[in-house]
């Protein structure tokens, strides 16, 4: 299964660049902290890739904890896989483990762009 929608961060510079973009766009970023030797990580990878395809409004990143040890330490990652949900550089949610259903629910919950409920129509404010 292809993972073309999941962006691999292979350097601290690439990681920093994606975080900075999220500050500007206010898009949700879901980060998969993974390891090549991790069985549950390999199990969840195609599911993560499918979520990336189904949610183009969300940025999906993959960080190998052995490759970018400083990044995983900085974000407090202690188990693999760990999925962090970031908005504007801040953690808004987290899933630890290869929990398919929980991952899908949290992507759906946080993928929506935060907009005022009364966008453009004052009449809907009291409805």
C-alpha positions as CSV (number, residue, x, y, z in Angstrom):
1,X,0.0,0.0,0.0
2,X,1.4,3.4,-1.0
3,X,2.1,6.1,1.6
4,X,2.5,9.0,-0.8
5,X,0.2,11.3,1.3
6,X,2.3,10.8,4.4
7,X,5.4,13.0,4.6
8,X,8.5,11.6,6.1
9,X,10.6,14.0,8.1
10,X,14.2,12.9,7.8
11,X,15.9,15.9,9.3
12,X,15.3,18.4,12.1
13,X,15.1,21.1,9.4
14,X,12.2,19.3,7.6
15,X,10.4,18.8,10.9
16,X,10.8,22.5,11.8
17,X,9.6,23.6,8.4
18,X,6.4,21.6,8.7
19,X,5.7,23.0,12.2
20,X,6.2,26.5,11.0
21,X,3.8,26.0,8.1
22,X,1.2,24.8,10.5
23,X,1.4,28.0,12.5
24,X,0.6,30.0,9.3
25,X,-2.1,27.6,7.9
26,X,-3.6,26.6,11.2
27,X,-4.0,23.1,9.7
28,X,-4.0,20.0,11.8
29,X,-0.8,18.0,11.8
30,X,-0.9,14.3,12.8
31,X,2.6,13.0,13.5
32,X,3.3,9.3,13.6
33,X,6.4,8.7,15.8
34,X,7.5,5.3,14.6
35,X,10.4,2.9,14.3
36,X,11.4,0.4,11.6
37,X,11.8,-2.4,14.2
38,X,8.3,-1.8,15.7
39,X,5.7,-4.5,14.8
40,X,2.7,-2.4,15.8
41,X,4.1,0.5,13.8
42,X,4.2,-1.6,10.7
43,X,0.6,-2.8,11.4
44,X,-0.8,0.8,11.7
45,X,1.2,2.3,8.8
46,X,-1.3,1.4,6.0
47,X,-4.2,2.7,8.1
48,X,-2.3,5.9,8.7
49,X,-1.7,6.2,5.0
50,X,-5.4,5.6,4.2
51,X,-6.3,8.4,6.7
52,X,-3.9,10.7,4.9
53,X,-5.6,9.9,1.6
54,X,-9.1,10.5,3.0
55,X,-8.2,13.7,4.8
56,X,-6.3,16.0,2.4
57,X,-7.0,19.0,4.7
58,X,-4.7,17.4,7.3
59,X,-0.9,17.2,7.1
60,X,0.3,13.7,8.0
61,X,4.0,13.4,9.1
62,X,6.1,10.4,9.9
63,X,9.1,10.6,12.2
64,X,11.4,7.7,12.8
65,X,12.4,7.9,16.5
66,X,15.8,6.4,15.8
67,X,16.5,8.8,12.9
68,X,15.3,12.0,14.7
69,X,16.0,11.1,18.4
70,X,16.1,14.7,19.5
71,X,12.7,15.5,18.0
72,X,11.1,12.5,19.7
73,X,12.7,13.3,23.0
74,X,11.7,17.0,22.7
75,X,8.0,15.9,22.2
76,X,8.1,13.4,25.1
77,X,7.6,10.3,22.9
78,X,8.3,7.1,25.0
79,X,6.4,4.4,23.2
80,X,5.9,3.5,19.5
81,X,3.7,4.2,17.8
82,X,2.8,7.5,19.3
83,X,0.5,9.9,17.3
84,X,0.5,13.5,18.2
85,X,-2.2,15.9,17.0
86,X,-0.8,19.4,16.6
87,X,-2.4,22.7,15.9
88,X,-0.4,25.9,15.7
89,X,2.6,24.0,17.2
90,X,0.7,22.8,20.3
91,X,-0.4,19.2,21.1
92,X,-4.2,19.0,21.1
93,X,-4.5,15.3,21.4
94,X,-2.5,12.0,21.5
95,X,-2.8,8.3,20.8
96,X,-0.3,5.9,22.1
97,X,-0.3,2.5,20.5
98,X,-1.6,1.0,17.2
99,X,-5.3,1.9,18.1
100,X,-7.0,2.1,14.7
101,X,-10.4,3.2,15.9
102,X,-9.1,5.8,18.3
103,X,-6.8,7.2,15.7
104,X,-9.7,7.5,13.1
105,X,-12.0,9.1,15.7
106,X,-9.4,11.7,16.7
107,X,-8.5,12.6,13.1
108,X,-12.2,13.1,12.4
109,X,-12.6,15.2,15.6
110,X,-9.7,17.5,15.0
111,X,-9.6,17.7,11.2
112,X,-12.4,20.3,11.0
113,X,-11.1,23.8,10.7
114,X,-12.2,25.9,13.7
115,X,-14.6,28.5,12.3
116,X,-17.3,30.5,14.1
117,X,-20.7,28.7,14.1
118,X,-22.3,32.0,13.0
119,X,-20.1,32.5,9.9
120,X,-21.8,35.2,7.8
121,X,-25.4,34.8,9.1
122,X,-26.3,36.6,12.3
123,X,-29.7,34.9,12.3
124,X,-28.1,31.5,13.0
125,X,-26.6,32.8,16.2
126,X,-29.8,32.2,18.2
127,X,-31.0,29.2,16.3
